[in-house]
Amino acid sequence: MSNLNDLDVSQQQLARALRSQLRATETVDAATSARLALLRQQALSTPRRFGKTWLSSIDGLAIAAVLVVLGIVLPQQLPQFSSGQAGDSSHQETVEVLTEEPEPEFYQDLDMLQWLAHESDARV
């Protein structure tokens, strides 16, 4: 909580008092303090390495290139469906055949069709 401006006056006073108490209880021995200072100095003096950033940007470009190629190649390999009337009319005819009521002649010939089906099974 570094910004105390969002608090009212009594909360700000309490936060400052608690902060000062916590900082007073912080005790870092000289060896730890020296080691922390040395590590900080080494971290600040080490030059930044841009190798990983460069590599990740190449990875991103490679992925984008693959996606573009797939976007161009895949639609050409997929079957093309026409949206014309020919496909619709054959579909409508199929639906009509499946949903229409059979003619009376079908029922008259049904016994003969069943007999033929039974005879062809017997020959096999």
C-alpha positions in Angstrom: 0.0 0.0 0.0 2.2 2.8 -1.2 -0.6 5.2 -2.1 -2.2 6.6 1.0 -4.3 9.2 -0.9 -7.3 6.9 -1.2 -7.7 6.7 2.6 -9.2 9.2 5.0 -7.0 11.0 7.5 -7.4 8.5 10.4 -6.6 5.6 8.1 -3.6 7.4 6.7 -2.2 8.0 10.2 -2.7 4.4 11.1 -1.0 3.2 7.9 2.0 5.5 8.5 2.3 4.3 12.0 2.2 0.6 11.0 4.7 1.3 8.1 7.1 2.9 10.5 6.8 0.0 13.0 7.4 -2.5 10.3 10.4 -0.7 9.0 11.8 -0.4 12.5 11.6 -4.2 13.0 13.3 -4.9 9.8 16.8 -6.1 10.7 19.1 -7.2 8.0 22.6 -8.1 9.1 25.6 -6.6 7.4 26.5 -9.8 5.4 23.0 -10.1 4.0 22.9 -6.4 3.2 26.3 -6.6 1.4 25.3 -9.7 -0.5 22.0 -8.0 -1.6 23.9 -4.9 -2.7 26.4 -7.0 -4.7 23.6 -9.0 -6.4 21.7 -5.8 -7.3 24.9 -4.3 -8.7 25.5 -7.4 -10.9 21.9 -7.4 -12.1 22.1 -3.8 -13.1 25.5 -4.1 -14.8 24.6 -7.2 -16.9 23.7 -6.2 -20.4 20.2 -7.2 -21.5 19.9 -10.2 -23.7 17.7 -9.8 -26.7 18.1 -13.3 -28.1 15.0 -14.7 -26.5 12.9 -11.8 -27.7 14.2 -12.2 -31.2 13.5 -15.9 -31.1 10.0 -15.4 -29.9 9.2 -12.9 -32.6 10.5 -15.3 -35.2 8.3 -18.0 -33.7 5.3 -15.7 -34.0 6.1 -14.9 -37.6 6.5 -18.5 -38.4 3.1 -19.4 -36.9 1.5 -16.5 -38.7 3.0 -17.7 -42.0 1.8 -21.3 -41.4 -1.8 -20.0 -40.7 -1.8 -17.9 -43.8 -0.6 -20.8 -45.9 -3.3 -23.1 -44.4 -5.9 -20.4 -45.0 -5.0 -20.4 -48.7 -4.4 -24.1 -49.3 -7.2 -25.7 -47.2 -10.2 -24.0 -48.8 -8.9 -25.2 -52.3 -8.7 -28.8 -51.1 -12.2 -28.9 -49.6 -15.1 -30.0 -51.9 -16.9 -27.1 -53.4 -20.7 -27.2 -53.0 -22.9 -25.3 -55.5 -25.7 -23.3 -54.0 -27.7 -23.4 -57.3 -31.2 -24.8 -57.8 -30.0 -28.2 -59.1 -28.9 -29.4 -55.6 -32.0 -28.0 -54.0 -34.4 -29.7 -56.5 -32.8 -33.1 -56.0 -33.0 -32.7 -52.3 -36.7 -31.6 -52.5 -37.4 -34.7 -54.7 -35.8 -37.0 -52.1 -37.8 -35.4 -49.3 -41.1 -35.8 -51.4 -40.4 -39.4 -52.1 -39.8 -40.2 -48.4 -42.8 -38.3 -47.1 -45.5 -39.0 -49.7 -48.1 -41.6 -49.1 -47.6 -44.9 -51.0 -50.1 -45.5 -53.9 -52.8 -48.2 -53.5 -51.1 -50.4 -56.1 -48.1 -50.7 -53.7 -50.3 -52.4 -51.1 -51.9 -54.7 -53.7 -48.4 -55.9 -54.9 -47.0 -56.1 -51.3 -47.9 -59.8 -51.0 -46.1 -60.6 -54.2 -43.1 -58.5 -53.2 -42.8 -60.3 -49.9 -43.1 -63.7 -51.7 -40.3 -62.6 -54.1 -38.1 -61.5 -51.2 -38.7 -64.8 -49.5 -38.0 -66.9 -52.6 -34.7 -65.0 -53.3 -33.6 -65.7 -49.7 -34.3 -69.4 -50.2 -32.1 -69.6 -53.3 -29.1 -68.2 -51.5 
